[in-house]
């Protein structure tokens, strides 16, 4: 299963960007713009805001106990734990 499929399974049904935006907003984001909301979500989880979104996700996932490559951790987050 692809990570995007897991996101829709965990949050759906619906369009993936709409689902992610709603998830981010339900977890600390206030923006209605996807990229800003993603940064706000990660910041609300205690991640220091940097210029690189992947670095922020890496810190969040590692801090949450996930391991392996970025793809492995995203798979665990969405496909195993359902976000």
Biopython code that builds the backbone (N, CA, C, O; Angstrom):
import numpy as np
from Bio.PDB.StructureBuilder import StructureBuilder

atoms = [
    (1, "UNK", "N", (0.844, -1.179, 0.000)),
    (1, "UNK", "CA", (0.000, 0.000, 0.000)),
    (1, "UNK", "C", (0.892, 1.246, 0.000)),
    (1, "UNK", "O", (1.898, 1.296, 0.708)),
    (2, "UNK", "N", (0.521, 2.231, -0.786)),
    (2, "UNK", "CA", (1.241, 3.498, -0.869)),
    (2, "UNK", "C", (0.864, 4.401, 0.300)),
    (2, "UNK", "O", (-0.233, 4.282, 0.847)),
    (3, "UNK", "N", (1.763, 5.303, 0.686)),
    (3, "UNK", "CA", (1.510, 6.198, 1.812)),
    (3, "UNK", "C", (0.259, 7.041, 1.564)),
    (3, "UNK", "O", (-0.538, 7.235, 2.482)),
    (4, "UNK", "N", (0.075, 7.540, 0.355)),
    (4, "UNK", "CA", (-1.116, 8.344, 0.065)),
    (4, "UNK", "C", (-2.392, 7.529, 0.265)),
    (4, "UNK", "O", (-3.395, 8.056, 0.745)),
    (5, "UNK", "N", (-2.358, 6.253, -0.098)),
    (5, "UNK", "CA", (-3.516, 5.385, 0.142)),
    (5, "UNK", "C", (-3.783, 5.251, 1.638)),
    (5, "UNK", "O", (-4.933, 5.243, 2.076)),
    (6, "UNK", "N", (-2.719, 5.147, 2.406)),
    (6, "UNK", "CA", (-2.858, 5.027, 3.862)),
    (6, "UNK", "C", (-3.441, 6.297, 4.467)),
    (6, "UNK", "O", (-4.244, 6.235, 5.397)),
    (7, "UNK", "N", (-3.036, 7.448, 3.938)),
    (7, "UNK", "CA", (-3.574, 8.721, 4.432)),
    (7, "UNK", "C", (-5.076, 8.767, 4.198)),
    (7, "UNK", "O", (-5.835, 9.135, 5.094)),
    (8, "UNK", "N", (-5.506, 8.396, 2.999)),
    (8, "UNK", "CA", (-6.933, 8.395, 2.688)),
    (8, "UNK", "C", (-7.661, 7.369, 3.550)),
    (8, "UNK", "O", (-8.767, 7.634, 4.021)),
    (9, "UNK", "N", (-7.063, 6.216, 3.760)),
    (9, "UNK", "CA", (-7.678, 5.205, 4.623)),
    (9, "UNK", "C", (-7.818, 5.723, 6.050)),
    (9, "UNK", "O", (-8.849, 5.521, 6.691)),
    (10, "UNK", "N", (-6.776, 6.393, 6.544)),
    (10, "UNK", "CA", (-6.782, 6.889, 7.922)),
    (10, "UNK", "C", (-7.719, 8.077, 8.109)),
    (10, "UNK", "O", (-8.361, 8.198, 9.152)),
    (11, "UNK", "N", (-7.804, 8.954, 7.112)),
    (11, "UNK", "CA", (-8.528, 10.212, 7.278)),
    (11, "UNK", "C", (-9.781, 10.327, 6.432)),
    (11, "UNK", "O", (-10.612, 11.201, 6.680)),
    (12, "UNK", "N", (-9.935, 9.473, 5.448)),
    (12, "UNK", "CA", (-10.949, 9.624, 4.428)),
    (12, "UNK", "C", (-12.343, 9.239, 4.843)),
    (12, "UNK", "O", (-12.608, 8.944, 6.009)),
    (13, "UNK", "N", (-13.221, 9.248, 3.881)),
    (13, "UNK", "CA", (-12.969, 9.431, 2.460)),
    (13, "UNK", "C", (-12.850, 10.913, 2.091)),
    (13, "UNK", "O", (-13.262, 11.803, 2.835)),
    (14, "UNK", "N", (-12.274, 11.132, 0.925)),
    (14, "UNK", "CA", (-12.153, 12.491, 0.429)),
    (14, "UNK", "C", (-10.892, 12.690, -0.376)),
    (14, "UNK", "O", (-10.141, 11.754, -0.650)),
    (15, "UNK", "N", (-10.680, 13.939, -0.748)),
    (15, "UNK", "CA", (-9.505, 14.328, -1.513)),
    (15, "UNK", "C", (-8.350, 14.503, -0.540)),
    (15, "UNK", "O", (-8.516, 15.112, 0.516)),
    (16, "UNK", "N", (-7.183, 13.975, -0.885)),
    (16, "UNK", "CA", (-6.065, 13.896, 0.060)),
    (16, "UNK", "C", (-5.658, 15.249, 0.634)),
    (16, "UNK", "O", (-5.393, 15.348, 1.831)),
    (17, "UNK", "N", (-5.603, 16.293, -0.193)),
    (17, "UNK", "CA", (-5.196, 17.603, 0.333)),
    (17, "UNK", "C", (-6.222, 18.152, 1.317)),
    (17, "UNK", "O", (-5.854, 18.756, 2.324)),
    (18, "UNK", "N", (-7.494, 17.951, 1.036)),
    (18, "UNK", "CA", (-8.540, 18.390, 1.967)),
    (18, "UNK", "C", (-8.457, 17.617, 3.278)),
    (18, "UNK", "O", (-8.626, 18.187, 4.356)),
    (19, "UNK", "N", (-8.197, 16.322, 3.178)),
    (19, "UNK", "CA", (-8.075, 15.484, 4.369)),
    (19, "UNK", "C", (-6.884, 15.901, 5.221)),
    (19, "UNK", "O", (-6.991, 16.011, 6.443)),
    (20, "UNK", "N", (-5.744, 16.134, 4.565)),
    (20, "UNK", "CA", (-4.548, 16.552, 5.301)),
    (20, "UNK", "C", (-4.738, 17.908, 5.953)),
    (20, "UNK", "O", (-4.343, 18.104, 7.103)),
    (21, "UNK", "N", (-5.338, 18.851, 5.232)),
    (21, "UNK", "CA", (-5.573, 20.172, 5.801)),
    (21, "UNK", "C", (-6.446, 20.061, 7.040)),
    (21, "UNK", "O", (-6.152, 20.688, 8.058)),
    (22, "UNK", "N", (-7.511, 19.279, 6.973)),
    (22, "UNK", "CA", (-8.389, 19.095, 8.130)),
    (22, "UNK", "C", (-7.636, 18.431, 9.287)),
    (22, "UNK", "O", (-7.836, 18.797, 10.445)),
    (23, "UNK", "N", (-6.778, 17.467, 8.983)),
    (23, "UNK", "CA", (-5.969, 16.806, 10.010)),
    (23, "UNK", "C", (-5.033, 17.810, 10.683)),
    (23, "UNK", "O", (-4.941, 17.856, 11.910)),
    (24, "UNK", "N", (-4.348, 18.604, 9.882)),
    (24, "UNK", "CA", (-3.430, 19.604, 10.441)),
    (24, "UNK", "C", (-4.188, 20.597, 11.319)),
    (24, "UNK", "O", (-3.731, 20.945, 12.408)),
    (25, "UNK", "N", (-5.342, 21.050, 10.844)),
    (25, "UNK", "CA", (-6.129, 22.011, 11.617)),
    (25, "UNK", "C", (-6.677, 21.398, 12.901)),
    (25, "UNK", "O", (-6.786, 22.088, 13.914)),
    (26, "UNK", "N", (-7.015, 20.139, 12.876)),
    (26, "UNK", "CA", (-7.511, 19.466, 14.079)),
    (26, "UNK", "C", (-6.400, 19.224, 15.094)),
    (26, "UNK", "O", (-6.657, 18.891, 16.251)),
    (27, "UNK", "N", (-5.156, 19.399, 14.636)),
    (27, "UNK", "CA", (-4.002, 19.126, 15.488)),
    (27, "UNK", "C", (-3.084, 20.332, 15.623)),
    (27, "UNK", "O", (-1.863, 20.184, 15.681)),
    (28, "UNK", "N", (-3.667, 21.524, 15.674)),
    (28, "UNK", "CA", (-2.903, 22.710, 16.023)),
    (28, "UNK", "C", (-2.721, 23.771, 14.971)),
    (28, "UNK", "O", (-2.315, 24.884, 15.304)),
    (29, "UNK", "N", (-3.001, 23.482, 13.716)),
    (29, "UNK", "CA", (-2.836, 24.488, 12.663)),
    (29, "UNK", "C", (-4.043, 25.415, 12.612)),
    (29, "UNK", "O", (-5.165, 25.010, 12.916)),
    (30, "UNK", "N", (-3.801, 26.661, 12.225)),
    (30, "UNK", "CA", (-4.891, 27.621, 12.076)),
    (30, "UNK", "C", (-5.037, 28.119, 10.637)),
    (30, "UNK", "O", (-6.067, 28.694, 10.284)),
    (31, "UNK", "N", (-4.029, 27.906, 9.818)),
    (31, "UNK", "CA", (-4.039, 28.393, 8.446)),
    (31, "UNK", "C", (-4.977, 27.567, 7.575)),
    (31, "UNK", "O", (-5.200, 26.385, 7.836)),
    (32, "UNK", "N", (-5.520, 28.195, 6.545)),
    (32, "UNK", "CA", (-6.309, 27.502, 5.535)),
    (32, "UNK", "C", (-5.476, 27.160, 4.313)),
    (32, "UNK", "O", (-5.997, 26.604, 3.346)),
    (33, "UNK", "N", (-4.195, 27.484, 4.341)),
    (33, "UNK", "CA", (-3.273, 27.191, 3.248)),
    (33, "UNK", "C", (-2.466, 25.954, 3.629)),
    (33, "UNK", "O", (-1.864, 25.913, 4.702)),
    (34, "UNK", "N", (-2.451, 24.951, 2.762)),
    (34, "UNK", "CA", (-1.872, 23.640, 3.073)),
    (34, "UNK", "C", (-0.443, 23.697, 3.604)),
    (34, "UNK", "O", (-0.157, 23.124, 4.654)),
    (35, "UNK", "N", (0.450, 24.372, 2.905)),
    (35, "UNK", "CA", (1.855, 24.392, 3.328)),
    (35, "UNK", "C", (2.020, 25.070, 4.680)),
    (35, "UNK", "O", (2.759, 24.579, 5.534)),
    (36, "UNK", "N", (1.346, 26.182, 4.879)),
    (36, "UNK", "CA", (1.427, 26.878, 6.159)),
    (36, "UNK", "C", (0.836, 26.020, 7.278)),
    (36, "UNK", "O", (1.385, 25.961, 8.379)),
    (37, "UNK", "N", (-0.278, 25.360, 6.992)),
    (37, "UNK", "CA", (-0.924, 24.511, 7.992)),
    (37, "UNK", "C", (-0.030, 23.338, 8.376)),
    (37, "UNK", "O", (-0.008, 22.929, 9.537)),
    (38, "UNK", "N", (0.699, 22.799, 7.419)),
    (38, "UNK", "CA", (1.600, 21.686, 7.712)),
    (38, "UNK", "C", (2.711, 22.132, 8.666)),
    (38, "UNK", "O", (3.040, 21.420, 9.615)),
    (39, "UNK", "N", (3.281, 23.295, 8.417)),
    (39, "UNK", "CA", (4.310, 23.847, 9.300)),
    (39, "UNK", "C", (3.710, 24.128, 10.681)),
    (39, "UNK", "O", (4.328, 23.819, 11.699)),
    (40, "UNK", "N", (2.517, 24.708, 10.717)),
    (40, "UNK", "CA", (1.868, 25.010, 11.997)),
    (40, "UNK", "C", (1.572, 23.733, 12.779)),
    (40, "UNK", "O", (1.735, 23.703, 13.999)),
    (41, "UNK", "N", (1.141, 22.684, 12.091)),
    (41, "UNK", "CA", (0.892, 21.403, 12.741)),
    (41, "UNK", "C", (2.162, 20.883, 13.395)),
    (41, "UNK", "O", (2.156, 20.502, 14.565)),
    (42, "UNK", "N", (3.246, 20.868, 12.636)),
    (42, "UNK", "CA", (4.505, 20.354, 13.178)),
    (42, "UNK", "C", (5.000, 21.226, 14.324)),
    (42, "UNK", "O", (5.520, 20.717, 15.317)),
    (43, "UNK", "N", (4.841, 22.529, 14.190)),
    (43, "UNK", "CA", (5.224, 23.442, 15.270)),
    (43, "UNK", "C", (4.403, 23.176, 16.521)),
    (43, "UNK", "O", (4.939, 23.194, 17.629)),
    (44, "UNK", "N", (3.110, 22.930, 16.356)),
    (44, "UNK", "CA", (2.232, 22.645, 17.482)),
    (44, "UNK", "C", (2.607, 21.334, 18.176)),
    (44, "UNK", "O", (2.253, 21.115, 19.335)),
    (45, "UNK", "N", (3.325, 20.465, 17.459)),
    (45, "UNK", "CA", (3.782, 19.208, 18.041)),
    (45, "UNK", "C", (5.136, 19.366, 18.725)),
    (45, "UNK", "O", (5.705, 18.397, 19.227)),
    (46, "UNK", "N", (5.649, 20.602, 18.742)),
    (46, "UNK", "CA", (6.901, 20.872, 19.439)),
    (46, "UNK", "C", (8.135, 20.899, 18.561)),
    (46, "UNK", "O", (9.253, 20.989, 19.069)),
    (47, "UNK", "N", (7.954, 20.824, 17.255)),
    (47, "UNK", "CA", (9.085, 20.834, 16.331)),
    (47, "UNK", "C", (9.494, 22.279, 16.056)),
    (47, "UNK", "O", (8.647, 23.132, 15.793)),
    (48, "UNK", "N", (10.790, 22.545, 16.118)),
    (48, "UNK", "CA", (11.314, 23.877, 15.814)),
    (48, "UNK", "C", (11.142, 24.139, 14.324)),
    (48, "UNK", "O", (11.506, 23.305, 13.495)),
    (49, "UNK", "N", (10.589, 25.294, 13.988)),
    (49, "UNK", "CA", (10.356, 25.659, 12.590)),
    (49, "UNK", "C", (11.693, 25.946, 11.915)),
    (49, "UNK", "O", (12.499, 26.737, 12.406)),
    (50, "UNK", "N", (11.912, 25.283, 10.771)),
    (50, "UNK", "CA", (13.117, 25.488, 9.969)),
    (50, "UNK", "C", (12.697, 25.805, 8.539)),
    (50, "UNK", "O", (11.510, 25.864, 8.218)),
    (51, "UNK", "N", (13.695, 26.007, 7.693)),
    (51, "UNK", "CA", (13.419, 26.278, 6.285)),
    (51, "UNK", "C", (13.044, 25.022, 5.507)),
    (51, "UNK", "O", (12.577, 25.114, 4.371)),
    (52, "UNK", "N", (13.240, 23.858, 6.102)),
    (52, "UNK", "CA", (13.044, 22.615, 5.375)),
    (52, "UNK", "C", (11.971, 21.755, 6.043)),
    (52, "UNK", "O", (12.145, 21.268, 7.160)),
    (53, "UNK", "N", (10.882, 21.587, 5.341)),
    (53, "UNK", "CA", (9.761, 20.819, 5.859)),
    (53, "UNK", "C", (10.150, 19.369, 6.150)),
    (53, "UNK", "O", (9.706, 18.794, 7.143)),
    (54, "UNK", "N", (10.978, 18.777, 5.283)),
    (54, "UNK", "CA", (11.407, 17.398, 5.517)),
    (54, "UNK", "C", (12.183, 17.269, 6.821)),
    (54, "UNK", "O", (12.039, 16.272, 7.529)),
    (55, "UNK", "N", (13.006, 18.268, 7.147)),
    (55, "UNK", "CA", (13.741, 18.247, 8.417)),
    (55, "UNK", "C", (12.766, 18.288, 9.590)),
    (55, "UNK", "O", (12.965, 17.604, 10.594)),
    (56, "UNK", "N", (11.720, 19.086, 9.461)),
    (56, "UNK", "CA", (10.726, 19.178, 10.523)),
    (56, "UNK", "C", (10.006, 17.844, 10.695)),
    (56, "UNK", "O", (9.820, 17.382, 11.821)),
    (57, "UNK", "N", (9.603, 17.225, 9.596)),
    (57, "UNK", "CA", (8.948, 15.917, 9.673)),
    (57, "UNK", "C", (9.886, 14.883, 10.283)),
    (57, "UNK", "O", (9.470, 14.070, 11.108)),
    (58, "UNK", "N", (11.149, 14.915, 9.876)),
    (58, "UNK", "CA", (12.127, 13.964, 10.411)),
    (58, "UNK", "C", (12.232, 14.100, 11.925)),
    (58, "UNK", "O", (12.212, 13.099, 12.641)),
    (59, "UNK", "N", (12.344, 15.329, 12.415)),
    (59, "UNK", "CA", (12.435, 15.556, 13.864)),
    (59, "UNK", "C", (11.159, 15.092, 14.576)),
    (59, "UNK", "O", (11.229, 14.460, 15.631)),
    (60, "UNK", "N", (10.005, 15.404, 14.002)),
    (60, "UNK", "CA", (8.738, 14.993, 14.597)),
    (60, "UNK", "C", (8.629, 13.468, 14.681)),
    (60, "UNK", "O", (8.284, 12.920, 15.728)),
    (61, "UNK", "N", (8.926, 12.795, 13.578)),
    (61, "UNK", "CA", (8.787, 11.347, 13.534)),
    (61, "UNK", "C", (9.794, 10.661, 14.449)),
    (61, "UNK", "O", (9.434, 9.738, 15.180)),
    (62, "UNK", "N", (11.048, 11.097, 14.418)),
    (62, "UNK", "CA", (12.054, 10.515, 15.312)),
    (62, "UNK", "C", (11.676, 10.756, 16.769)),
    (62, "UNK", "O", (11.797, 9.863, 17.607)),
    (63, "UNK", "N", (11.219, 11.965, 17.062)),
    (63, "UNK", "CA", (10.808, 12.292, 18.416)),
    (63, "UNK", "C", (9.590, 11.510, 18.881)),
    (63, "UNK", "O", (9.344, 11.384, 20.081)),
    (64, "UNK", "N", (8.827, 10.984, 17.923)),
    (64, "UNK", "CA", (7.642, 10.189, 18.237)),
    (64, "UNK", "C", (7.947, 8.694, 18.295)),
    (64, "UNK", "O", (7.049, 7.869, 18.465)),
    (65, "UNK", "N", (9.231, 8.361, 18.152)),
    (65, "UNK", "CA", (9.639, 6.966, 18.286)),
    (65, "UNK", "C", (9.725, 6.171, 16.997)),
    (65, "UNK", "O", (9.940, 4.960, 17.038)),
    (66, "UNK", "N", (9.564, 6.819, 15.861)),
    (66, "UNK", "CA", (9.679, 6.116, 14.583)),
    (66, "UNK", "C", (11.151, 6.004, 14.203)),
    (66, "UNK", "O", (11.987, 6.759, 14.699)),
    (67, "UNK", "N", (11.458, 5.070, 13.333)),
    (67, "UNK", "CA", (12.852, 4.806, 12.982)),
    (67, "UNK", "C", (12.944, 4.444, 11.508)),
    (67, "UNK", "O", (11.934, 4.204, 10.846)),
    (68, "UNK", "N", (14.176, 4.409, 11.005)),
    (68, "UNK", "CA", (14.420, 4.065, 9.611)),
    (68, "UNK", "C", (14.524, 5.312, 8.754)),
    (68, "UNK", "O", (14.743, 6.416, 9.253)),
    (69, "UNK", "N", (14.364, 5.111, 7.453)),
    (69, "UNK", "CA", (14.416, 6.234, 6.511)),
    (69, "UNK", "C", (13.157, 7.088, 6.652)),
    (69, "UNK", "O", (12.200, 6.691, 7.318)),
    (70, "UNK", "N", (13.165, 8.233, 6.037)),
    (70, "UNK", "CA", (12.001, 9.109, 6.072)),
    (70, "UNK", "C", (10.775, 8.379, 5.524)),
    (70, "UNK", "O", (9.693, 8.466, 6.106)),
    (71, "UNK", "N", (10.932, 7.669, 4.424)),
    (71, "UNK", "CA", (9.817, 6.921, 3.842)),
    (71, "UNK", "C", (9.323, 5.840, 4.800)),
    (71, "UNK", "O", (8.118, 5.632, 4.937)),
    (72, "UNK", "N", (10.253, 5.151, 5.462)),
    (72, "UNK", "CA", (9.867, 4.126, 6.438)),
    (72, "UNK", "C", (9.052, 4.741, 7.576)),
    (72, "UNK", "O", (8.036, 4.186, 7.993)),
    (73, "UNK", "N", (9.505, 5.887, 8.070)),
    (73, "UNK", "CA", (8.817, 6.533, 9.191)),
    (73, "UNK", "C", (7.446, 7.048, 8.782)),
    (73, "UNK", "O", (6.487, 6.923, 9.542)),
    (74, "UNK", "N", (7.343, 7.629, 7.582)),
    (74, "UNK", "CA", (6.041, 8.105, 7.107)),
    (74, "UNK", "C", (5.086, 6.924, 6.921)),
    (74, "UNK", "O", (3.896, 7.026, 7.218)),
    (75, "UNK", "N", (5.615, 5.816, 6.433)),
    (75, "UNK", "CA", (4.791, 4.616, 6.283)),
    (75, "UNK", "C", (4.285, 4.157, 7.648)),
    (75, "UNK", "O", (3.100, 3.858, 7.799)),
    (76, "UNK", "N", (5.165, 4.098, 8.635)),
    (76, "UNK", "CA", (4.756, 3.689, 9.980)),
    (76, "UNK", "C", (3.705, 4.644, 10.542)),
    (76, "UNK", "O", (2.713, 4.206, 11.126)),
    (77, "UNK", "N", (3.923, 5.946, 10.366)),
    (77, "UNK", "CA", (3.010, 6.955, 10.911)),
    (77, "UNK", "C", (1.628, 6.816, 10.302)),
    (77, "UNK", "O", (0.635, 6.784, 11.028)),
    (78, "UNK", "N", (1.547, 6.732, 8.970)),
    (78, "UNK", "CA", (0.233, 6.732, 8.308)),
    (78, "UNK", "C", (-0.356, 5.338, 8.134)),
    (78, "UNK", "O", (-1.555, 5.146, 8.341)),
    (79, "UNK", "N", (0.470, 4.359, 7.755)),
    (79, "UNK", "CA", (-0.060, 3.043, 7.400)),
    (79, "UNK", "C", (-0.199, 2.106, 8.596)),
    (79, "UNK", "O", (-1.105, 1.274, 8.627)),
    (80, "UNK", "N", (0.674, 2.231, 9.563)),
    (80, "UNK", "CA", (0.618, 1.344, 10.735)),
    (80, "UNK", "C", (-0.208, 1.987, 11.840)),
    (80, "UNK", "O", (-1.104, 1.358, 12.402)),
    (81, "UNK", "N", (0.105, 3.263, 12.150)),
    (81, "UNK", "CA", (-0.556, 3.934, 13.267)),
    (81, "UNK", "C", (-1.745, 4.794, 12.863)),
    (81, "UNK", "O", (-2.481, 5.275, 13.725)),
    (82, "UNK", "N", (-1.942, 4.994, 11.570)),
    (82, "UNK", "CA", (-3.100, 5.761, 11.100)),
    (82, "UNK", "C", (-3.055, 7.237, 11.427)),
    (82, "UNK", "O", (-4.092, 7.873, 11.617)),
    (83, "UNK", "N", (-1.830, 7.792, 11.493)),
    (83, "UNK", "CA", (-1.670, 9.227, 11.747)),
    (83, "UNK", "C", (-1.903, 9.518, 13.195)),
    (83, "UNK", "O", (-1.815, 10.672, 13.614)),
]
sb = StructureBuilder()
sb.init_structure("model")
sb.init_model(0)
sb.init_chain("A")
sb.init_seg("    ")
for serial, (resi, resn, name, xyz) in enumerate(atoms, 1):
    if name == "N":
        sb.init_residue(resn, " ", resi, " ")
    sb.init_atom(name, np.array(xyz, "f"), 0.0, 1.0, " ", f" {name:<3s}", serial, name[0])
structure = sb.get_structure()
